[in-house]
């Protein structure tokens, strides 16, 4: 495949960077993603089901901004589990249990090869799109730079520009966090486990999302609140 195709593929990804547990999109908007633990609704009593349903309705009615709720299914990699079984089998002194352990490992391996084990993950994406008014300086600048004019780099101006960009990002992030905290409180109020994905978890999530075949995984663990 030509190298230009790789560049074109990267252009299809709308994410500019990931920092402070936040997706910075190419258009300047921000996203944070909350991972939500699932609930087996069918095992709940009728009263518990009604409470969950009513709580979810109240949660949705309390939100005054857009949300994206995603159910992501992915194939589970069981190689680590099979390796752990092999370790137990090697440490087992009884020949009978060794044979049974080997038969069980082969059964699991054969079953998974014929029937893909899928894991469902639940995510809530909270966006924030800042509204910028053009400054007089930016409005007066030409939209198309002239390539034959070499502009002298001003390190002081560059530093001021970085400081201004950092200031605007922090202001936008504060607005986004208000929305995220509202969503977290609503989900936790229903009785669901929910946590904001960190930088590393966001990288892992989107790497697996864009590489579903080449990056099978065991599943993303849901961290407990307050590090408990």
N, C-alpha and C positions, 0 to 999 in steps of 0.2 A: 504494500500500500504506500503511495507517495507520502512524503512528510507533510505536504500541504493538507492532506486529509486529516492528519492528527490535529493540526491547528484548527481546522474547521470543526472537528468533533469537540474540541475544548471550548470553542465559541458557543456551542449549544448548551453548555453548562452555565446556568445563570448565577452561580455563586462566585463572587469576587475573592473573598477570603473568609476565614473562620477565626474569630478572636473573642475573648471575654464570653465564651459559651454562646456566641451569637453568630449567625450567618449574615455576612454583609453581601448584599446582592449587587450585581453590576449596575443596576439603576439607582443605587443609593439607599434602597430600603433595607430594613433589618428584619431578621426572623429569629425567634427562639423556639425550641422544640421541647415539648414535655412528653416524657414517656409515661404511659398509664398502665397499671396492672389490670389484667382482666378479671372478671367475676363470672363464675358459673351460675348464670341466672336461673337455669332450670332446677338447680338444687336448692334454691331459696324457697321459703314458704310463701304462700300467697300474700301475707301481710308484708314480708320483706320485699317481695317483688313490687308491690304497690309503693312502698316507701322509696325504693330505688328509682322507679319510674317517675314519681312525683318530684323527687330531688333532682333528677336529670332535667325535667321540664323547667323547674325553677332556675336551674343553673343556666340553661340556654336563654331563658327570658331575661336573665340579669346581664347578659353580654351585649354591649352596644357597639362592638367592632367585629370585623370578620374573623372567622376561625377556619382552619382546615383540619379535619379529622381524617386520619389515614390508618387503614388496617394493612399492615405489610406482612405478607406470607413469604417465608424463605425456607430453603432446605437446611435441615440440621445435619451437621457433621458429627458422626458418632465415633470417629477414630480415637479420640482421647478416651472415651468410655471403654472401647475395646482394648486399648492399651492398659487401662487400669485392671480390667478383667484378666488380661494376660499376666500382669504382675501378681495378682492374687493366686492365679493358677500356678505360677512358678514357685511361690512360697508355700504351697499346699503340700503336705507330706503324704497324704493318702492318695494312692494311685486311682482309686475309684472316683474321688472328688476331682482329681486332675482331669480324668476323662470326661466327667460330667461338665466341668468348666469349659473344656475345649468344644464339646458338643453345643453348649449354650452359646459360646462366642460365634461358632459357625452358623447357628440358627439365626442369631441377631444380624450377622453380616448378610446372610442370604435374604432375610426378610426385608432389610433396608434396601438391598439392591433391586428387589422386585416392587417394593412399596416405599416411595419416598416419604420420609418423616418430615412434616412441615411444622414450623413454629409461627404463630401469629403474634405480631407485636402491634401495639396501639400507640399512636402518636397524635398529639395536638400541636399544630403549628400556629404561633401567634405572630402576626406581622405588624410592622409599623413603618409607614411611609412618610418621611418628613416633607414639609412644604417649604421650599426655598424661594424667597423673593430675589430677583436679580439685583445685584448691586450696581451702582452707576459705573464702576470700573469694569465689571464684567460685561455690562450691556454695551459699552463703547468699544470693546475689543473686537477685532475682525473674526468672523467665524472660520475662515480658511487661512491658516498660516502660510506665508510665502517661504518655500523651501530654500531659496537662495539667500535668505536673510538669516544670518547666524546671530542668535540672541545671546548676549553675555549672561552667564549664570551668576546670580546674586545670592550668595550663601545666606545673607541676613534675610532676604525676602523668602528664600526657601524655608528657613527655619520658622518664620512667621506663618507661612502657609501651612506647615505641618502642625504648628500649635493651634491654628484656627480649625484645621480639620479634626484634630484630637478633641478640641472643645465641642465642636458640633456633634461628633460621634457620642461623646459622653452625655450631652443633652438629649440626643435621640434615644440613647440606651436607657436613660432614666425614664423616659416616656414609655418605652417598651416594657421595662420592668414593672411598671404600674399595672399594665395589662396582664403580664405574666402572673404576678402575684394574685390578681383577681381570679384568674383561671385556676391557679393552684388551690386557692382557698375554696373555690366552688367544687373542685374535684375531690379534695380531701373532706369537704363537708358531706359529700355523698357517701363517703366511706371507701373511696378508691385510693390505691397507692399511686403517687405521682411524683415525679422528680424532673428537674431541668437537665437536659443532656449537656455534658461537658464538652470541651473542645475535642478531646480524644474520642469520645463517643460519637460526636457528630462526624468526625473524619471516618470512623469505622462504619457508621451507618451509611453514608453516601458512597464510600468505596464499595461496600457490598451491594448497594442499590444499583450502581452503574456497572458492577462486575458480578452479576448473579451466578454465573457459571464457574468463573475462575476463583471465586472467593467464598466457598462454602464455610460456614462457621457454626459454632456450637449454640449460639444465641446470645443476645445482649442481656446481661444481668441487670436487674432493676435495683439500683442502690437504695438503701433504706434512708428515710429522712433523718437529718441531723447526725448522719454518720453512725447510727445505731445498728 
